[in-house]
Amino acid sequence: MLDHIDLRVRDLSEARPLYDAIMPLLGFRHPVEDESDGCICYDSCTGPMESHLPFVALIEDKTHHPSATRIAFYAPGRTAVDEIAAMAERHGALSFEAAHFCQEYSPRYYACFFEDASGNKLEVCCRHVSDDAEQDEQRSIVRMPKFATKTE
């Protein structure tokens, strides 16, 4: 399990519209911000950061160059992937690839792909046949881990 992701971006003000739009849909609260330190933190807890729930920090680095690494965020079903994809596209996602089944990964893998303003590669995915993740999991031979998220 991940504790957090420190994601470098060239410019926080360019990055914010996309992340402010999609992070709440992924279970992360609107940011705890300290732009004076060049950092914005999207947390997944309702209390202090010491709660040890995952968070994503955007850290401004004017010299950042994106790599080929892609960060994939879990969504609870296809409808959620579609909603987050639409929000990402409306809020400045680059190299946008609409949600679709990725047969090359597995028959149930459904995802959208895009980049942020700094060129960081992102994905939102689910591994369910339908939007009823629990029913799909019961039918599945391979049990996928459940990731709990909290929203306000």
Beta strands, then each sheet from edge to edge (+ up, - down):
strand 1: 4-9
strand 2: 32-34
strand 3: 39-43
strand 4: 55-60
strand 5: 70-74
strand 6: 94-101
strand 7: 110-115
strand 8: 121-126
sheet 1: 1+ 4+ 3- 2+
sheet 2: 5+ 8+ 7- 6+
end
